[in-house]
């Protein structure tokens, strides 16, 4: 028998995380419209729509010096279509950043329009954005306080050598 619908791993992790907050309900749409999860308050009178992006952790297969890799919780890669990002109907994109070695899970939550604006400053002519997200062990507080940096690949290489 074919399933009516499936929930991918990223959607499951985000839904499970949100259900840990008191007074939040998580709903799964039955049709793919660009919204993966619908979150409501306990009275179901206020809603937020989420599109979830999930990637594996590439740290275990990277060939960098272990003295550099030990500073990171995870490294993920996402390929985003510029036009789909511009047309996104979701209120927020949620990037799920799993940490393979330490069984961690971090999230980047951002409005699609804000992400497109930041990526356009780096790649103004690209139709596809190749986005690498590194989570450091030492800067966890930055992600929770709302800071999010976009850097070019050249800036990242320079930053990680320092």
NORDABEL-V199736 format. One record per pair of residues at least 6 apart in sequence whose C-alpha atoms are under 6 Angstrom apart, sorted by the first residue. I is the first residue (numbers start at 1). J is the second residue. D is the distance in whole Angstrom. If there is no record, write none. Layout:
((I,J,D) (I,J,D))
This chain:
((10,54,5) (23,41,6) (23,42,5) (24,40,6) (24,41,5) (24,42,5) (25,39,6) (25,40,5) (26,38,6) (26,39,5) (27,37,6) (27,38,5) (28,37,5) (35,50,6) (35,51,5) (35,90,6) (36,50,6) (36,51,5) (37,50,5) (38,48,6) (38,49,5) (39,47,6) (39,48,5) (40,46,5) (40,47,4) (49,90,5) (49,91,5) (50,90,5) (50,92,5) (50,93,6) (51,90,6) (51,93,5) (52,93,6) (52,94,5) (53,95,5) (54,96,5) (55,76,6) (57,74,6) (57,75,5) (57,76,5) (57,98,6) (57,99,6) (57,100,6) (58,75,5) (58,76,6) (59,74,6) (59,75,6) (71,136,6) (71,137,6) (72,135,6) (72,136,4) (72,137,5) (73,99,6) (73,135,5) (73,136,6) (73,137,5) (74,99,5) (74,134,6) (74,135,5) (75,133,6) (75,134,4) (76,132,6) (76,133,5) (77,131,6) (77,132,4) (78,130,6) (78,131,5) (79,129,6) (79,130,5) (80,128,6) (80,129,5) (81,128,5) (82,127,5) (82,128,5) (92,110,5) (92,111,4) (93,109,6) (93,110,5) (93,111,6) (94,108,6) (94,109,5) (95,107,5) (95,108,5) (96,107,5) (97,105,6) (97,106,5) (97,107,6) (98,104,6) (98,105,4) (99,105,6))
